[in-house]
């Protein structure tokens, strides 16, 4: 099927004078000797690929190809292989990768082609618009970070000492949210004494859904019932609601997302991203049946990011992508540019907007925070899901309507009376500029309690975008 492997030159098979497009091919899965062959070499020449400097497991080569459809395959240590993460077809040569090159030179290699699974169109468009970022920088950086996350476990996140709050599922919901507010936390694992197991978590989103339910005139939940309504009853009610709304009749088990201390950090990060949660409990049990579980830690992306920053602190040059400004990277949510009609507007609110509008945004737009801006879109403050627990203070939720209380008033509820900072002082807002490097943004996001940075225009503080921990990890993990 294929000719014997021998070093070959990288040339297109087109007619003289045809437009040739430089195309980078990447094999990121290791090996001692890697060669490239394809339809552009008539499957006869085999082109030697070179390991990238500082990342010997990643091989690359740049070939000049004619526009059109091409097939290719890799020979790794004498074995013909294809990249399972890239578009492929089956034919007379077995399974081969495919690529389509348009007439204009395309700065994207096949590893970032439009057909690559898991790539959003926004990321592809931004990569094309920001060709200042060499793709090799991205590949090398992702490879090194992946190796670090795969070789370190959740045990590395455990602090020397600390305090973790857990709640009994038979605790009244009202009392539970008082505990969260008093302890200054936005979520807590749930313990079922009858089963001697951790069975879930209670989060700020639960409080948001309860407040919206209380504001619903057709609700079966009243203020009086909330005094005795247990966490278990609320969770079961939410489960029944999901089953009712499920048009396919599927089941929705009360799924408890957690991780073990021996799981690698990459798996922990992926669990957080895939389940759209901010924190997952790290639970250890010495018995095979999982009895007598120990709650060791609440793992977050912030803690994992701190580990990355600490590990590469003295070798930043090995992660070249970290030196690029965040404005040149497909990262975060941004205000649409002038003339763009297909961009999704960034969720923002005025101080006079109702709390009900904010809660609806949290649920419908699936955002965890909303910048509060003035009439010029300059940043004043930020309202986050975790701020909602402040309504538990003195039972404020029972005295006001969601549509009658404004964001301004809600922020006042959560303000410490003894705080030296006034409202809209910017102390709660963590900001960055689009010219800040990715490394600088990661350092700020690794600070405990910082979950997102608002990108502002220098001087005017006009909101340009927002970058969250989840955004950073989705970009770094690819």
The 8 nearest C-alpha neighbors of each residue, nearest first, counted from 0:
[[1, 92, 2, 91, 42, 93, 43, 3],
 [2, 0, 42, 3, 43, 92, 4, 36],
 [1, 3, 43, 4, 0, 42, 44, 45],
 [4, 2, 5, 1, 43, 45, 44, 77],
 [5, 3, 45, 2, 6, 34, 44, 77],
 [6, 4, 45, 7, 3, 44, 46, 47],
 [5, 7, 46, 47, 45, 4, 8, 44],
 [8, 6, 46, 45, 44, 5, 9, 47],
 [7, 9, 46, 10, 6, 44, 45, 47],
 [8, 10, 62, 46, 7, 63, 11, 61],
 [11, 9, 63, 8, 62, 12, 64, 40],
 [12, 10, 64, 63, 13, 39, 65, 9],
 [11, 13, 39, 40, 10, 14, 64, 65],
 [14, 12, 11, 65, 17, 15, 64, 19],
 [13, 15, 17, 16, 12, 11, 65, 18],
 [14, 16, 17, 13, 18, 12, 19, 11],
 [15, 17, 14, 18, 13, 19, 65, 11],
 [18, 16, 15, 14, 19, 13, 65, 66],
 [17, 19, 65, 16, 20, 66, 102, 64],
 [20, 18, 65, 64, 63, 17, 21, 66],
 [19, 21, 64, 63, 104, 65, 22, 18],
 [22, 20, 63, 62, 61, 64, 19, 23],
 [23, 21, 62, 61, 108, 63, 20, 24],
 [22, 24, 61, 108, 60, 62, 25, 21],
 [25, 23, 60, 59, 61, 108, 109, 22],
 [24, 26, 59, 58, 27, 23, 110, 60],
 [25, 27, 58, 57, 28, 59, 24, 29],
 [28, 26, 57, 29, 25, 58, 56, 142],
 [29, 27, 26, 56, 57, 30, 58, 82],
 [28, 30, 56, 57, 27, 31, 26, 55],
 [31, 29, 32, 75, 76, 33, 56, 28],
 [30, 32, 76, 33, 29, 75, 56, 55],
 [33, 31, 76, 30, 75, 34, 48, 47],
 [32, 34, 75, 74, 48, 47, 76, 30],
 [33, 35, 47, 74, 46, 48, 73, 45],
 [36, 34, 73, 46, 45, 72, 74, 47],
 [35, 37, 45, 72, 42, 71, 46, 40],
 [38, 36, 71, 42, 39, 70, 40, 72],
 [37, 39, 41, 70, 40, 42, 69, 71],
 [38, 40, 37, 41, 12, 11, 69, 64],
 [41, 39, 42, 38, 37, 44, 43, 36],
 [40, 42, 38, 43, 39, 37, 44, 12],
 [43, 41, 37, 40, 38, 36, 44, 1],
 [44, 42, 2, 41, 40, 45, 1, 36],
 [45, 43, 7, 40, 42, 36, 46, 5],
 [46, 44, 36, 7, 35, 5, 6, 4],
 [45, 47, 7, 35, 34, 6, 8, 9],
 [46, 48, 34, 6, 33, 35, 45, 49],
 [49, 47, 60, 59, 34, 33, 58, 46],
 [50, 48, 58, 59, 51, 60, 47, 33],
 [51, 49, 58, 55, 57, 59, 52, 56],
 [50, 52, 54, 55, 57, 58, 53, 49],
 [51, 53, 54, 50, 55, 139, 57, 49],
 [52, 54, 51, 55, 317, 139, 50, 56],
 [53, 55, 51, 52, 56, 57, 139, 50],
 [56, 54, 50, 57, 51, 53, 52, 58],
 [55, 57, 29, 54, 28, 27, 58, 50],
 [56, 58, 27, 50, 55, 26, 51, 54],
 [59, 57, 50, 26, 49, 48, 25, 51],
 [60, 58, 25, 48, 49, 24, 26, 50],
 [59, 61, 48, 24, 23, 49, 62, 25],
 [62, 60, 23, 22, 24, 21, 63, 59],
 [63, 61, 9, 22, 21, 64, 10, 23],
 [62, 64, 21, 20, 11, 19, 10, 22],
 [65, 63, 11, 20, 19, 62, 21, 66],
 [64, 66, 19, 20, 13, 11, 18, 67],
 [67, 65, 100, 102, 101, 64, 20, 19],
 [66, 68, 100, 99, 65, 101, 69, 102],
 [67, 69, 99, 98, 100, 70, 66, 97],
 [70, 68, 98, 97, 38, 99, 67, 39],
 [71, 69, 97, 38, 37, 96, 95, 98],
 [70, 72, 37, 96, 36, 95, 38, 97],
 [71, 73, 81, 95, 36, 35, 37, 96],
 [74, 72, 35, 80, 34, 79, 81, 75],
 [73, 75, 79, 34, 78, 33, 77, 80],
 [76, 74, 33, 78, 77, 32, 30, 73],
 [75, 77, 32, 78, 31, 30, 33, 74],
 [76, 78, 75, 74, 79, 4, 32, 33],
 [79, 77, 75, 74, 76, 80, 73, 33],
 [78, 80, 74, 73, 75, 77, 72, 81],
 [81, 79, 73, 74, 72, 78, 75, 82],
 [80, 82, 72, 95, 73, 83, 96, 94],
 [83, 81, 84, 85, 96, 80, 26, 72],
 [82, 84, 85, 81, 87, 86, 96, 80],
 [85, 83, 82, 115, 86, 116, 110, 87],
 [84, 86, 115, 83, 82, 87, 110, 96],
 [87, 85, 96, 97, 115, 114, 84, 88],
 [86, 88, 96, 97, 95, 85, 94, 89],
 [89, 87, 94, 95, 96, 90, 97, 86],
 [90, 88, 94, 93, 95, 87, 91, 92],
 [91, 89, 93, 92, 94, 88, 95, 87],
 [90, 92, 93, 89, 0, 94, 95, 88],
 [93, 91, 90, 0, 94, 95, 89, 1],
 [92, 94, 90, 89, 91, 95, 88, 0],
 [93, 95, 89, 88, 90, 87, 92, 81],
 [96, 94, 87, 72, 88, 71, 81, 70],
 [95, 97, 87, 71, 70, 86, 81, 72],
 [98, 96, 70, 87, 69, 86, 71, 95],
 [97, 99, 69, 68, 109, 70, 100, 96],
 [98, 100, 68, 67, 69, 101, 97, 66],
 [101, 99, 66, 67, 68, 98, 102, 105],
 [100, 102, 66, 103, 67, 99, 104, 105],
 [103, 101, 66, 104, 100, 18, 67, 20],
 [102, 104, 101, 105, 20, 66, 100, 18],
 [105, 103, 20, 106, 102, 21, 101, 100],
 [104, 106, 107, 103, 100, 101, 20, 22],
 [105, 107, 104, 108, 130, 127, 22, 21],
 [108, 106, 105, 111, 112, 109, 127, 134],
 [109, 107, 23, 110, 111, 22, 24, 112],
 [108, 110, 112, 111, 98, 24, 107, 23],
 [109, 111, 108, 112, 85, 25, 115, 24],
 [112, 110, 109, 108, 107, 115, 113, 123],
 [113, 111, 109, 114, 115, 110, 108, 107],
 [114, 112, 115, 111, 123, 118, 120, 116],
 [113, 115, 112, 116, 86, 85, 118, 111],
 [114, 116, 112, 85, 113, 118, 111, 86],
 [117, 115, 118, 114, 84, 85, 86, 113],
 [116, 118, 115, 119, 477, 114, 84, 120],
 [119, 117, 116, 115, 120, 122, 123, 113],
 [118, 120, 122, 121, 117, 123, 113, 116],
 [119, 121, 123, 122, 124, 118, 113, 125],
 [122, 120, 124, 119, 123, 125, 329, 118],
 [123, 121, 329, 125, 119, 120, 124, 126],
 [122, 124, 120, 126, 121, 125, 127, 119],
 [125, 123, 121, 127, 126, 122, 120, 128],
 [126, 124, 128, 122, 329, 127, 123, 129],
 [125, 127, 123, 129, 128, 124, 122, 130],
 [126, 128, 124, 125, 129, 130, 123, 106],
 [129, 127, 125, 126, 130, 124, 327, 131],
 [130, 128, 126, 131, 127, 327, 125, 132],
 [129, 131, 132, 127, 128, 126, 106, 133],
 [130, 132, 129, 133, 327, 128, 323, 126],
 [131, 133, 130, 134, 129, 136, 323, 327],
 [134, 132, 135, 136, 131, 130, 137, 320],
 [133, 135, 137, 136, 132, 138, 107, 108],
 [134, 136, 138, 133, 137, 139, 51, 140],
 [137, 135, 320, 134, 319, 139, 133, 138],
 [136, 138, 134, 140, 135, 139, 320, 141],
 [137, 139, 135, 141, 140, 136, 142, 134],
 [140, 138, 142, 136, 141, 137, 135, 54],
 [141, 139, 318, 137, 143, 142, 138, 136],
 [142, 140, 144, 138, 143, 139, 475, 145],
 [141, 143, 145, 139, 140, 144, 138, 146],
 [142, 144, 146, 140, 145, 141, 139, 147],
 [145, 143, 147, 141, 146, 142, 140, 148],
 [146, 144, 142, 148, 143, 147, 141, 149],
 [145, 147, 149, 143, 144, 148, 150, 142],
 [146, 148, 144, 150, 145, 149, 143, 151],
 [149, 147, 265, 264, 145, 151, 146, 150],
 [150, 148, 146, 263, 147, 265, 151, 145],
 [149, 151, 147, 148, 146, 263, 152, 264],
 [152, 150, 263, 148, 149, 264, 147, 155],
 [151, 153, 263, 264, 154, 262, 261, 155],
 [152, 154, 260, 155, 156, 264, 262, 261],
 [153, 155, 260, 152, 156, 157, 261, 151],
 [154, 156, 153, 157, 152, 151, 306, 158],
 [157, 155, 153, 154, 158, 302, 298, 303],
 [156, 158, 154, 155, 296, 159, 153, 295],
 [159, 157, 160, 156, 161, 296, 155, 154],
 [160, 158, 157, 161, 156, 155, 162, 296],
 [161, 159, 158, 162, 157, 296, 163, 295],
 [160, 162, 158, 163, 159, 296, 157, 295],
 [161, 163, 164, 160, 296, 295, 165, 158],
 [164, 162, 165, 161, 296, 297, 187, 294],
 [163, 165, 187, 162, 166, 188, 182, 184],
 [166, 164, 188, 187, 189, 163, 190, 167],
 [167, 165, 189, 190, 168, 188, 187, 164],
 [166, 168, 190, 169, 170, 189, 191, 165],
 [167, 169, 230, 231, 170, 189, 191, 190],
 [170, 168, 229, 167, 230, 231, 171, 191],
 [169, 171, 229, 168, 167, 230, 172, 175],
 [172, 170, 229, 228, 227, 174, 173, 230],
 [173, 171, 175, 230, 229, 174, 228, 170],
 [172, 174, 175, 171, 176, 226, 225, 177],
 [175, 173, 177, 171, 172, 176, 178, 170],
 [176, 174, 172, 178, 177, 173, 171, 179],
 [175, 177, 179, 178, 173, 174, 180, 391],
 [176, 178, 174, 180, 175, 179, 391, 181],
 [177, 179, 175, 181, 176, 180, 182, 174],
 [180, 178, 176, 184, 182, 177, 181, 183],
 [181, 179, 183, 177, 178, 388, 182, 176],
 [180, 182, 178, 183, 179, 177, 184, 392],
 [183, 181, 179, 180, 184, 178, 164, 177],
 [182, 184, 180, 181, 179, 185, 178, 388],
 [185, 183, 179, 182, 186, 180, 187, 385],
 [184, 186, 385, 203, 202, 179, 183, 187],
 [187, 185, 202, 201, 184, 203, 200, 179],
 [186, 188, 165, 201, 200, 164, 189, 166],
 [189, 187, 200, 165, 199, 166, 201, 190],
 [190, 188, 166, 200, 199, 197, 167, 168],
 [189, 191, 197, 167, 196, 166, 168, 198],
 [190, 192, 193, 196, 194, 195, 168, 197],
 [193, 191, 195, 194, 190, 196, 167, 168],
 [194, 192, 191, 195, 196, 190, 168, 169],
 [193, 195, 196, 192, 191, 197, 190, 198],
 [196, 194, 192, 191, 193, 291, 197, 190],
 [197, 195, 194, 191, 190, 198, 292, 192],
 [196, 198, 190, 189, 191, 199, 188, 195],
 [197, 199, 189, 255, 196, 190, 191, 200],
 [200, 198, 255, 189, 188, 197, 201, 254],
 [199, 201, 188, 189, 187, 202, 186, 198],
 [202, 200, 186, 187, 188, 205, 189, 199],
 [203, 201, 186, 204, 205, 185, 200, 187],
 [202, 204, 206, 205, 185, 385, 384, 207],
 [203, 205, 207, 202, 206, 208, 384, 201],
 [206, 204, 208, 203, 202, 207, 209, 201],
 [205, 207, 209, 203, 204, 208, 210, 202],
 [208, 206, 204, 210, 205, 209, 211, 203],
 [207, 209, 211, 205, 206, 210, 212, 204],
 [210, 208, 212, 206, 211, 207, 213, 205],
 [211, 209, 213, 207, 212, 208, 206, 214],
 [210, 212, 214, 208, 209, 213, 207, 215],
 [211, 213, 209, 215, 210, 214, 218, 208],
 [214, 212, 210, 211, 215, 209, 220, 221],
 [215, 213, 211, 212, 216, 210, 401, 400],
 [214, 216, 212, 218, 217, 213, 211, 210],
 [217, 215, 218, 214, 213, 212, 219, 220],
 [218, 216, 215, 219, 212, 214, 220, 213],
 [217, 219, 215, 220, 216, 212, 213, 221],
 [218, 220, 221, 217, 212, 213, 216, 215],
 [219, 221, 218, 224, 213, 225, 222, 212],
 [222, 220, 224, 223, 225, 213, 219, 218],
 [221, 223, 225, 224, 397, 226, 220, 213],
 [224, 222, 221, 225, 226, 227, 220, 228],
 [225, 223, 221, 226, 222, 227, 228, 220],
 [224, 226, 228, 222, 223, 227, 221, 173],
 [225, 227, 224, 223, 228, 173, 171, 222],
 [228, 226, 171, 225, 224, 229, 172, 223],
 [229, 227, 225, 171, 224, 172, 226, 232],
 [230, 228, 171, 232, 172, 169, 231, 170],
 [229, 231, 168, 233, 172, 232, 169, 171],
 [230, 232, 168, 234, 229, 233, 169, 235],
 [233, 231, 229, 235, 230, 234, 236, 228],
 [232, 234, 236, 230, 235, 231, 237, 229],
 [235, 233, 237, 231, 236, 232, 230, 238],
 [234, 236, 238, 232, 237, 233, 231, 239],
 [237, 235, 233, 239, 238, 234, 232, 240],
 [238, 236, 240, 234, 235, 239, 233, 241],
 [237, 239, 235, 241, 236, 240, 234, 242],
 [238, 240, 242, 236, 241, 237, 243, 235],
 [241, 239, 237, 243, 238, 242, 244, 236],
 [240, 242, 244, 238, 243, 239, 245, 237],
 [243, 241, 239, 245, 240, 244, 238, 251],
 [244, 242, 240, 241, 245, 239, 246, 248],
 [245, 243, 241, 242, 246, 240, 248, 239],
 [244, 246, 242, 247, 248, 243, 241, 249],
 [247, 245, 248, 244, 243, 249, 242, 241],
 [248, 246, 245, 249, 244, 250, 242, 243],
 [247, 249, 245, 246, 250, 242, 243, 244],
 [250, 248, 247, 245, 251, 242, 246, 241],
 [249, 251, 252, 242, 248, 245, 241, 247],
 [252, 250, 253, 242, 249, 238, 241, 254],
 [253, 251, 254, 250, 238, 255, 242, 249],
 [252, 254, 255, 251, 238, 199, 198, 234],
 [255, 253, 252, 256, 199, 198, 251, 257],
 [254, 256, 199, 198, 257, 253, 200, 197],
 [257, 255, 254, 279, 258, 199, 270, 280],
 [256, 258, 280, 279, 281, 255, 282, 259],
 [259, 257, 281, 282, 280, 267, 260, 262],
 [258, 260, 282, 281, 261, 262, 283, 257],
 [259, 261, 153, 154, 262, 281, 283, 152],
 [262, 260, 259, 152, 153, 263, 154, 258],
 [263, 261, 152, 259, 260, 153, 266, 264],
 [262, 264, 152, 149, 265, 151, 266, 153],
 [265, 263, 148, 267, 152, 266, 153, 151],
 [264, 266, 148, 268, 263, 267, 149, 269],
 [265, 267, 269, 264, 268, 263, 270, 262],
 [266, 268, 264, 270, 265, 269, 271, 263],
 [269, 267, 265, 271, 270, 266, 264, 272],
 [270, 268, 272, 266, 271, 267, 273, 265],
 [271, 269, 267, 273, 268, 272, 274, 266],
 [270, 272, 268, 276, 269, 274, 273, 275],
 [273, 271, 269, 275, 270, 274, 268, 469],
 [272, 274, 270, 275, 271, 269, 276, 268],
 [273, 275, 271, 272, 276, 270, 256, 269],
 [276, 274, 272, 273, 271, 277, 270, 469],
 [277, 275, 271, 274, 278, 272, 279, 273],
 [276, 278, 299, 271, 275, 279, 300, 272],
 [277, 279, 299, 298, 276, 297, 271, 280],
 [278, 280, 257, 298, 297, 256, 281, 299],
 [281, 279, 297, 257, 296, 298, 282, 258],
 [282, 280, 258, 296, 259, 295, 297, 260],
 [283, 281, 294, 259, 293, 295, 280, 258],
 [284, 282, 293, 292, 259, 260, 294, 285],
 [283, 285, 292, 289, 286, 293, 291, 290],
 [284, 286, 283, 287, 289, 291, 292, 290],
 [287, 285, 284, 289, 288, 290, 291, 292],
 [286, 288, 289, 285, 284, 290, 291, 283],
 [289, 287, 286, 290, 284, 285, 291, 292],
 [288, 290, 284, 287, 286, 292, 291, 285],
 [289, 291, 292, 288, 286, 284, 195, 196],
 [290, 292, 284, 293, 289, 195, 196, 286],
 [293, 291, 284, 283, 290, 282, 289, 294],
 [292, 294, 283, 282, 295, 284, 291, 281],
 [293, 295, 282, 296, 281, 292, 283, 280],
 [296, 294, 281, 282, 293, 283, 297, 157],
 [295, 297, 281, 280, 298, 294, 157, 163],
 [298, 296, 280, 279, 281, 278, 299, 295],
 [299, 297, 279, 278, 280, 296, 281, 302],
 [300, 298, 278, 301, 302, 277, 297, 303],
 [299, 301, 303, 302, 304, 268, 468, 298],
 [300, 302, 445, 304, 299, 303, 305, 444],
 [303, 301, 305, 304, 300, 299, 306, 156],
 [302, 304, 300, 306, 305, 301, 307, 299],
 [305, 303, 307, 301, 306, 302, 445, 300],
 [304, 306, 445, 302, 308, 303, 307, 309],
 [305, 307, 303, 309, 304, 308, 310, 302],
 [308, 306, 304, 310, 305, 309, 311, 303],
 [309, 307, 305, 311, 306, 310, 312, 304],
 [308, 310, 312, 306, 307, 311, 305, 313],
 [311, 309, 307, 308, 312, 306, 313, 314],
 [312, 310, 314, 308, 313, 309, 315, 307],
 [313, 311, 309, 308, 310, 314, 315, 307],
 [312, 314, 311, 315, 310, 309, 316, 308],
 [315, 313, 311, 316, 312, 317, 318, 310],
 [316, 314, 317, 318, 311, 313, 312, 319],
 [315, 317, 318, 314, 319, 322, 313, 321],
 [316, 318, 315, 314, 319, 53, 140, 143],
 [319, 317, 140, 316, 315, 320, 321, 139],
 [320, 318, 136, 321, 316, 322, 317, 140],
 [319, 321, 136, 322, 318, 137, 323, 140],
 [322, 320, 438, 437, 319, 323, 318, 436],
 [321, 323, 436, 320, 319, 437, 438, 324],
 [322, 324, 436, 321, 320, 437, 325, 327],
 [325, 323, 436, 434, 435, 326, 327, 437],
 [324, 326, 328, 327, 437, 433, 436, 435],
 [325, 327, 433, 324, 328, 434, 329, 435],
 [326, 328, 325, 129, 324, 329, 323, 132],
 [327, 329, 325, 330, 326, 125, 126, 324],
 [330, 328, 122, 125, 126, 327, 331, 121],
 [329, 331, 328, 470, 474, 471, 325, 466],
 [332, 330, 466, 470, 465, 333, 467, 329],
 [333, 331, 465, 464, 466, 345, 330, 334],
 [334, 332, 464, 463, 335, 345, 465, 331],
 [333, 335, 463, 345, 464, 344, 336, 332],
 [336, 334, 342, 339, 333, 344, 337, 343],
 [335, 337, 339, 338, 334, 342, 333, 340],
 [336, 338, 339, 335, 340, 334, 342, 341],
 [337, 339, 336, 340, 335, 341, 342, 334],
 [340, 338, 336, 337, 341, 335, 342, 343],
 [339, 341, 342, 338, 335, 343, 337, 336],
 [340, 342, 339, 343, 335, 344, 338, 336],
 [343, 341, 335, 340, 339, 344, 334, 336],
 [342, 344, 345, 341, 335, 334, 340, 333],
 [345, 343, 334, 342, 346, 335, 333, 347],
 [344, 346, 334, 347, 333, 343, 332, 464],
 [345, 347, 369, 344, 348, 370, 360, 364],
 [348, 346, 370, 369, 371, 345, 372, 349],
 [349, 347, 371, 372, 352, 370, 350, 369],
 [348, 350, 372, 351, 352, 371, 373, 347],
 [351, 349, 407, 406, 352, 371, 348, 405],
 [350, 352, 349, 405, 406, 407, 353, 348],
 [353, 351, 349, 405, 350, 406, 348, 354],
 [354, 352, 405, 355, 402, 356, 404, 406],
 [353, 355, 357, 356, 405, 401, 406, 404],
 [354, 356, 401, 358, 402, 353, 357, 359],
 [355, 357, 359, 353, 354, 358, 360, 352],
 [356, 358, 354, 360, 355, 359, 361, 353],
 [359, 357, 361, 355, 360, 356, 354, 362],
 [358, 360, 356, 362, 357, 361, 363, 355],
 [361, 359, 357, 364, 363, 358, 362, 356],
 [362, 360, 358, 366, 365, 359, 364, 363],
 [361, 363, 359, 365, 360, 364, 358, 366],
 [364, 362, 360, 365, 359, 361, 366, 358],
 [363, 365, 360, 366, 361, 362, 359, 346],
 [366, 364, 362, 361, 363, 367, 360, 275],
 [367, 365, 361, 364, 368, 360, 369, 362],
 [366, 368, 384, 383, 361, 365, 369, 385],
 [369, 367, 383, 382, 366, 384, 381, 370],
 [368, 370, 382, 347, 381, 346, 383, 371],
 [371, 369, 381, 347, 380, 372, 382, 348],
 [370, 372, 348, 380, 381, 349, 379, 347],
 [373, 371, 378, 376, 379, 377, 349, 348],
 [372, 374, 376, 375, 377, 349, 379, 378],
 [373, 375, 376, 372, 377, 349, 350, 378],
 [376, 374, 377, 373, 461, 372, 378, 459],
 [377, 375, 372, 373, 461, 374, 462, 378],
 [378, 376, 461, 460, 372, 375, 373, 462],
 [377, 379, 372, 460, 380, 461, 462, 371],
 [380, 378, 423, 372, 371, 377, 425, 373],
 [381, 379, 371, 423, 428, 378, 425, 370],
 [380, 382, 370, 371, 369, 428, 383, 368],
 [381, 383, 369, 368, 370, 386, 371, 380],
 [384, 382, 368, 386, 385, 367, 369, 381],
 [383, 385, 386, 367, 387, 203, 368, 204],
 [384, 386, 185, 383, 387, 203, 388, 184],
 [387, 385, 383, 384, 388, 389, 382, 413],
 [386, 388, 389, 385, 384, 390, 203, 207],
 [387, 389, 390, 386, 180, 391, 385, 176],
 [390, 388, 413, 391, 387, 392, 386, 180],
 [391, 389, 395, 388, 392, 396, 387, 394],
 [390, 392, 394, 389, 177, 388, 395, 176],
 [391, 393, 390, 394, 389, 395, 177, 180],
 [392, 394, 395, 391, 390, 396, 177, 397],
 [395, 393, 391, 392, 396, 397, 390, 398],
 [394, 396, 390, 397, 398, 393, 392, 391],
 [395, 397, 390, 394, 398, 399, 391, 400],
 [398, 396, 395, 394, 399, 222, 400, 390],
 [399, 397, 395, 396, 400, 394, 393, 390],
 [400, 398, 396, 397, 401, 395, 404, 403],
 [399, 401, 403, 402, 404, 398, 214, 396],
 [402, 400, 355, 354, 403, 404, 399, 353],
 [401, 403, 355, 353, 400, 404, 354, 405],
 [404, 402, 400, 401, 405, 353, 399, 354],
 [403, 405, 401, 353, 402, 354, 408, 400],
 [406, 404, 353, 408, 407, 354, 351, 352],
 [405, 407, 409, 350, 408, 354, 353, 352],
 [406, 408, 350, 405, 410, 409, 411, 351],
 [409, 407, 411, 405, 410, 406, 404, 412],
 [408, 410, 406, 412, 411, 407, 405, 413],
 [409, 411, 407, 413, 412, 408, 406, 414],
 [410, 412, 408, 414, 409, 413, 407, 422],
 [413, 411, 409, 410, 414, 389, 408, 390],
 [412, 414, 389, 410, 411, 415, 409, 386],
 [415, 413, 411, 412, 416, 410, 418, 422],
 [414, 416, 418, 417, 413, 412, 411, 419],
 [415, 417, 418, 414, 419, 413, 411, 412],
 [418, 416, 415, 419, 414, 420, 421, 413],
 [417, 419, 415, 420, 416, 414, 421, 422],
 [420, 418, 417, 421, 416, 415, 422, 424],
 [421, 419, 418, 424, 422, 426, 423, 417],
 [420, 422, 424, 423, 419, 418, 414, 426],
 [421, 423, 424, 420, 411, 410, 414, 425],
 [424, 422, 379, 380, 425, 421, 426, 427],
 [425, 423, 422, 426, 421, 420, 379, 380],
 [424, 426, 428, 427, 423, 380, 379, 429],
 [425, 427, 424, 428, 420, 429, 423, 380],
 [428, 426, 425, 429, 380, 381, 424, 423],
 [429, 427, 425, 426, 380, 430, 381, 453],
 [428, 430, 452, 453, 427, 431, 451, 449],
 [431, 429, 453, 452, 454, 428, 455, 432],
 [430, 432, 454, 453, 452, 455, 435, 433],
 [433, 431, 434, 454, 435, 455, 456, 457],
 [432, 434, 326, 435, 325, 454, 324, 431],
 [433, 435, 324, 432, 326, 436, 325, 431],
 [436, 434, 324, 432, 433, 325, 439, 431],
 [437, 435, 324, 323, 439, 438, 322, 325],
 [436, 438, 321, 440, 325, 439, 324, 323],
 [439, 437, 321, 441, 436, 440, 442, 322],
 [438, 440, 442, 436, 437, 441, 435, 443],
 [439, 441, 437, 443, 438, 442, 444, 436],
 [440, 442, 444, 438, 443, 439, 445, 437],
 [443, 441, 439, 445, 440, 444, 438, 308],
 [444, 442, 440, 441, 445, 446, 439, 449],
 [443, 445, 441, 446, 449, 442, 450, 440],
 [444, 446, 305, 301, 442, 443, 304, 441],
 [445, 447, 444, 443, 449, 448, 301, 442],
 [448, 446, 449, 445, 301, 302, 444, 450],
 [447, 449, 450, 446, 301, 444, 445, 451],
 [450, 448, 444, 447, 446, 451, 445, 443],
 [451, 449, 468, 467, 444, 448, 452, 301],
 [450, 452, 467, 466, 449, 468, 444, 453],
 [453, 451, 430, 429, 466, 465, 454, 431],
 [452, 454, 465, 430, 464, 455, 431, 429],
 [453, 455, 464, 431, 432, 463, 465, 430],
 [456, 454, 462, 460, 463, 461, 432, 453],
 [455, 457, 460, 461, 459, 458, 432, 462],
 [456, 458, 459, 460, 455, 432, 461, 431],
 [459, 457, 460, 456, 461, 455, 377, 432],
 [458, 460, 461, 457, 456, 377, 455, 378],
 [461, 459, 455, 456, 377, 458, 378, 457],
 [460, 462, 377, 456, 455, 376, 459, 378],
 [461, 463, 455, 464, 377, 454, 378, 376],
 [464, 462, 455, 454, 334, 333, 461, 456],
 [465, 463, 333, 454, 332, 334, 462, 453],
 [464, 466, 453, 454, 332, 452, 331, 333],
 [467, 465, 331, 452, 451, 470, 453, 332],
 [468, 466, 451, 470, 469, 450, 452, 471],
 [467, 469, 471, 470, 450, 451, 472, 300],
 [468, 470, 472, 467, 471, 473, 272, 300],
 [471, 469, 467, 473, 331, 468, 472, 330],
 [470, 472, 468, 474, 469, 473, 475, 467],
 [473, 471, 475, 469, 474, 470, 476, 468],
 [474, 472, 470, 476, 471, 475, 477, 469],
 [473, 475, 477, 471, 472, 476, 470, 330],
 [476, 474, 472, 477, 473, 141, 471, 144],
 [475, 477, 473, 474, 472, 141, 145, 144],
 [476, 474, 475, 473, 141, 117, 118, 472]]
